[in-house]
Amino acid sequence: MSVRRLAPDAVQPASFAFDAANENWADQQIAKYPEGRQASAVIPLLWKAQEQHDGWLPRAAIEAVARKLGMAPMRVMEVATFYTMFNLQPVGEHFVQLCGTTPCALRGAEALKKVCLDVIGPQSTVSADGKLSWLEVECLGACCNAPMAQINFDYYEDLTPENFKALLEDLRHGRPVKTGSQIGRSGSEPVGGGETLKDPALYDGSVIGAGDWQKRVTEQRKAAAEAAAAKAAAEAEAKKAEASKTDATPAAATKPATETAAPGRPKPSEPGQPTSAANDTPAAGGKVDAKSAAESAKSAGAPADKPVK
Ligand code: FES
């Protein structure tokens, strides 16, 4: 990006005024905006002033636009110096804006810069005959046909050092030139032509309606429905087989070992449960075998065959 300054005083005109047609056009632009918002027309008016003044904006034109819109000249100057669409230096009859951004650079823009230097001269200067000037700019949005350049209001794409040099010479000598792709692309299709929709049958109108297309579509739909039903049936069958395999497995083999023990029996160490080994026997449940009862009675002095009271 170059530094944007006004042109030297030596090339600045003493004054600028819109011609009658452009004055009328400017009034129409201003009338589009509500009262008090005339400053909104600053860009179209600067653009028209540049167009009238051989493609560049002198200080006098910027000041004339400011007067027309009732704006401070500095505010219009800010707009003119910010947007690169406004040329602040004189340009040639054919103003070349050469794209130097990455896609164009990868496709040979550097070589095109050398052509500009050879054929036109340094950047931002007008050739001795006044016919050509050039400037490197950022992406112009035609990357798919890179490298490219905008010359005045036209795009020239798929440039090579050879065809670009010939193009500049043709412009210089007023010969007719071809805009757009220089290698015959009609759009942004691949180099060498399009690669899709090439089947000639697609463009053969005689095949439209040929055959019983309704029958064909019906058969296709029926086949699709049958295939879907067969798939669903196969999946259901597989699930059924899996389920019966699981049922046939022995429970003991599948259950964890801990689950085979009596689940409801409390552990002796659990809170609130008897902790003695004697109470942890089946006898603790209330039944005392005869031998134990006899021994207890004997030790208490009671007859062995009488119940203990
Ligand atoms: S990079 Fe050159 S046109 Fe986009």
Residues whose N, C-alpha, C, O or C-beta is under 5 A from the ligand:
A	BS01	FES	C99 T101 T102 P103 C104 C139 L140 G141 A142 C143 A146
